[in-house]
Amino acid sequence: MTQMTTILAGLLALSGSLLALVAAIGLLRLPNFLARTHAASLVGSVGAGLLLLAVALVAPEPGFVLRALGAVGFLLLTTPLAAHLLARTAYRAGEASTECDSPASEDPAGPPDATK
C-alpha cells in the first residue's frame, strides 16, 4: 500500500465521519419529522459509504474490498427507499407535518399572546 492510498483513505474516512456528524446534528436540530428523515437517510448513507470506501482502499484482501463495495451498494439502494417509506407512512397517518415540532425551535418564553 502506498502513501497516496493511505492519505486518500484517511481523507475518505474523515469526510465520512464529518458527514455522519452532520447527520446526527441534523437529527437533533431540524424542525420536523420529514426534514430529520431526510438528514438521516441522505447524509448518513453517504457518510457510511465514504467510510466503507476508506476500508476498501486499505483492505489487505480482495474479499474485504468486495464486501465493502457490496455494503456501499446496498446502503445506496436501500436507505433512500426505507426513508421514503417511513416518511410516506408517517404523512399518510397524519403524524408528519411540515410545521416545526422540534423542541429546539420552541420559544422559551412560551407562545405569543393572542389578546394583544
Buried (B, 14 or more C-beta within 10 A) or exposed (E): EEEEEEEBBEEBBEBBBEBBEBBBEBBEEBBBBBBBBBBBBBBBBBBBBBBBBBBBBBBEEEEEBEBBBEBBEEBEEEBBEEBEEBBEEBBEEEEBEEEEBBEEEEEEEEEEEEEE
